[in-house]
C-alpha cells in the first residue's frame, strides 16, 4: 500500500507530465516541419511518419520489458 507522500508524489508527476508532453510534441512537430521534404513526402506527412515510427519502436520496447503478471516481477519479491 502506498503512503500518503508517495501517492501525492505520483499524482503530482501525473498532473505535471501532461502539459510537458504537449509542449515537447509541439516543439518536435515544429522542428519536423522545418526539415526539407523527403522525396514526395510533405512536412505534415513527415510528422505522422516520424512520430508513428517512434511510437511503434517504443511499443515494441515496452512489449519486451513489461511482464505479463505481477508474480513474475523480480523487484517485488
C-alpha positions in Angstrom: 0.0 0.0 0.0 1.3 3.4 -0.9 1.8 6.0 1.8 0.3 9.5 1.6 3.5 11.2 0.5 4.2 8.5 -2.2 0.7 8.8 -3.5 0.9 12.6 -3.6 4.3 12.4 -5.4 2.9 10.1 -8.1 -0.2 12.1 -8.6 1.8 15.3 -9.0 4.0 13.6 -11.6 0.9 12.5 -13.5 -0.5 16.1 -13.5 2.7 17.7 -14.5 3.7 15.4 -17.3 0.6 16.0 -19.4 1.4 19.7 -20.2 5.1 18.8 -20.6 4.4 16.1 -23.1 2.2 18.5 -25.1 4.9 21.1 -25.2 7.5 18.6 -26.2 5.3 17.2 -29.0 4.7 20.8 -30.3 8.4 21.5 -30.4 9.1 18.3 -32.1 6.4 18.9 -34.7 7.7 22.4 -35.3 11.2 21.1 -35.8 10.0 18.4 -38.2 8.1 21.0 -40.3 11.3 22.9 -40.8 13.1 19.9 -42.3 13.4 19.7 -46.1 10.9 17.4 -47.8 11.9 13.7 -48.1 11.1 12.5 -51.6 7.4 13.4 -52.2 6.6 13.5 -48.5 5.4 16.8 -47.3 6.1 18.3 -43.9 2.9 17.3 -42.2 3.2 13.8 -43.6 6.7 13.6 -42.1 5.3 14.4 -38.7 3.0 11.4 -38.9 5.7 9.2 -40.2 8.4 10.1 -37.7 6.1 10.2 -34.6 4.5 7.0 -35.8 7.8 5.1 -36.1 8.9 6.4 -32.7 5.6 5.2 -31.2 6.0 1.7 -32.8 9.5 1.4 -31.5 8.5 2.5 -28.0 5.6 0.0 -28.1 8.0 -2.9 -29.1 10.5 -2.0 -26.3 7.6 -1.9 -23.8 6.4 -5.2 -25.0 9.8 -6.8 -24.4 10.4 -5.1 -21.0 6.9 -5.3 -19.4 6.0 -8.5 -17.5 2.7 -10.4 -18.0 1.8 -11.0 -14.4 2.7 -9.4 -11.0 4.1 -12.7 -9.9 6.9 -12.5 -12.5 8.2 -9.1 -11.4 11.6 -9.7 -9.7 11.8 -6.4 -7.9 8.5 -7.0 -6.0 9.8 -10.1 -4.1 
